[in-house]
Amino acid sequence: MKRIVARIWHRIGGPLQWRLLWLANPKFMVGVTGVVRDADGNVLLLRHRMWREDRPWGLPTGYAKKGETFQETVVREVREETGLDVRVGELVRLTSGYRLRAEVAYEARLTGGTLRADPLEILEARWFAPGDLPEGLQDSHRSLIGSGSG
């Protein structure tokens, strides 16, 4: 039976194989986070409008768009949420296990722009020293800041 399945699989060709794989496997969103640091090692934190009131502070975060690399997602999200430009560095976390989401985080360095929070999503944007982080910061983001290459 396995040989028959293998023969059929090889005969149907690439496009149909990909379609069958797509239908047979779960679909995920990918949340992408940037641990943005300035030249002094301070980290950019945002007070998010849509997050829980008791934990509104976090790093720039968003979902990857179709066809976008995760590094491009960091650059886009930081620019959209803050007006700042960044250069993406090393991957610092890749996790799954959430219901329909995988999480990716990268270190990033400020390269330019003018800080202006997007009022639709962001209530406040500020730079913090890694040892002086605000109350209400997401635990996972606190961990990312502490484990980074600062």
N, C-alpha and C positions, 0 to 999 in steps of 0.2 A: 504494500500500500504506500509506504514512504517513497519508493522509487517512482510510482505512478504520479504521486503529488509533485515530486521534484521535476519530473518531465513536463507536466502541465505548467508548473511555475515557470520553467525556462522557456516554454513555447509562447506564453502570453505576452512576453516582452515588457520593457521598462515602464511605459506610461500606465498600463493596466496594473502592473505590479505595484507601482506607487499608489495608485488609487485604492487598491485593495488594502494595502498597509495603512493608508490614511483612515479608511473606514473602520478597520479592525482595532485601531489603537486610540487611547484617550487623547484628548486635546488639552493643551495647557496654555495659560497666559504666563508670560515671563515678566516678573517685577524686577526692575533694574534700579540700583541705588548707587549714588556717587558719594564717596567720602572726600569732599572737596576741602583742600587745605590751601592756605595762602603761604607766602614766602616765610612767614614767622611760625608756621606750624599750627596756626589757629584753624578751626574747623567751622565750615558754614552750616548753620542749622536754621531750619524753617519752622515756623509755627503754622501748621496746616489747618485750614478752615474746615475740611471735611473729616478730620480725624477726631477720635474721642476727646472730650474736653479735659479728662484727667491725664491724657498723654498726647498733647498736641504737637510737641517738638519732635523733629526728626530731620534726617538728611534728605537732600533732593532725591526724589523717587518717582518712578512712573513705569508704565508698561511699554515693552518693546512693540514697535509696529511691524507689520509684515514687511519683510525684505530689509529690515534695518539690523545692523550689527548691534550687539549690546553696548559697545563703546560709543556708537553713534547715538544710542538712546540716552546715555549719560550726558553727552554734549547737548543734545536737544532739550532734555528735561531741565538741565541747569539753566540753559539760555531762556527757555519758556517761563520758568518759575522765578528767575532772579535777574535776567539780563546779563549775566556774567558768562565769560568764555573760559573753557577749561581744556586742559590736555589730559587725556585718560592714561592712567598708569596700569599698575598690575592688578590682576584679579585677586580679590581678598576673600571672597566667599561665593560658593555655588551650592545651593541646597534645594532639595525637593521634599516631598512628603506632605505638602499642603494639598488640600482637596483638588483644586484645578490650577495650581500655580507653582512655578519654580521661582527661586530668588537668586539673583546675581548681584554682586557688589564689586565695585572697582575703586581703587584710589584715584584721585584726580587732583590736578594742580591748577590754581587760578592763573590765567594768562591775560585777562583783560576784561573790559566791559565796565558798566556802571551798575551798582547794586540797586535794583528796583523790583520789589516784590510784585508778582502777578496778583492783583486784588481778588480775582475769582477764586484762586486756590490757596493763596498764602496771606496770612494775617501779619506776619512779621518775619524778617530775614536778618540774622545777625551772625557775627563771627564770635566764636568762643574759644578760649584756651582749653586744651584737652583736660586739664585738671580743674576746670571751673564750668562744668556743664550744667544746664538748667534742670530744674525739677520738671517732671512731665516729659522727659525724653524717653522715647521707645527703648526698651531694654536691649533689643537686638541691635539698634543703632549705637547705643552706648558701647556695646561689645565691639562693634566694627571700629569705632573711633579708638578704643583702647588697644586693639590688635593691629592697627595700621602702621605704616612705615613712617608716618609723620615726619 
